Amino acid sequence: MSTTSKSIFSFLAGAATVVAAGALLKSKNGKKVTRTVADRLRNIKRHTEESLDSDWLNDLSDSAIHSAKSFREKMKL
């Protein structure tokens, strides 16, 4: 298989993955999963604030929540 064929195949595989992920996340099950992940991140943040007062850990959870929201907006969910 030539390099061009491998590149085209890799591109098509990546595009198919993105389309499949978008379809999954827009479905009811996908929305449940994203909601569950967001809830767990909030709970982790809440528990870390109660047990540890570590700024870097809070920044990490804030960053993760922001990334999840940003991803959701980009996928138009």
C-alpha positions in Angstrom: 0.0 0.0 0.0 1.5 3.4 -1.0 1.9 6.3 1.4 -0.9 8.2 -0.4 -3.3 5.2 0.0 -2.4 5.0 3.7 -3.0 8.7 4.2 -6.4 8.6 2.5 -7.4 5.5 4.5 -6.3 7.1 7.8 -8.2 10.3 6.9 -11.4 8.3 6.1 -11.1 6.2 9.3 -10.7 9.4 11.3 -13.6 11.1 9.6 -15.8 8.1 10.2 -14.8 8.0 13.9 -15.8 11.7 14.3 -19.1 11.2 12.5 -19.9 8.1 14.7 -18.9 10.0 17.9 -21.1 12.9 17.0 -24.0 10.7 16.2 -23.6 8.9 19.5 -23.3 12.0 21.6 -26.4 13.5 20.0 -28.5 10.4 20.8 -30.3 10.0 24.1 -27.7 7.5 25.4 -24.9 9.9 24.4 -26.6 12.8 26.3 -26.9 10.5 29.3 -23.2 9.7 29.1 -22.1 13.3 28.8 -24.5 14.3 31.7 -23.1 11.5 33.8 -19.5 12.5 33.2 -20.3 16.1 33.9 -22.0 15.1 37.2 -19.1 13.0 38.2 -16.7 15.8 37.6 -18.8 18.1 39.7 -19.0 15.6 42.5 -15.2 15.0 42.3 -14.7 18.8 42.5 -17.1 19.1 45.4 -15.4 16.3 47.3 -11.9 17.6 46.7 -13.0 21.0 48.0 -14.4 19.4 51.1 -11.4 17.1 51.8 -8.5 18.9 50.2 -8.0 22.6 49.7 -5.6 22.2 46.9 -5.6 24.9 44.3 -4.0 22.8 41.5 -6.6 20.1 41.9 -9.4 22.6 41.8 -7.9 24.2 38.7 -7.6 20.7 37.1 -11.3 19.9 37.7 -12.3 23.4 36.5 -10.3 22.9 33.3 -11.9 19.4 32.8 -15.4 20.9 33.2 -14.5 23.7 30.8 -13.1 21.3 28.3 -16.3 19.2 28.5 -18.5 22.2 27.9 -16.3 23.4 25.1 -16.4 20.0 23.4 -20.2 19.9 23.8 -20.5 23.3 22.1 -18.2 22.3 19.3 -20.3 19.2 18.7 -23.4 21.3 18.9 -25.1 19.2 21.6 
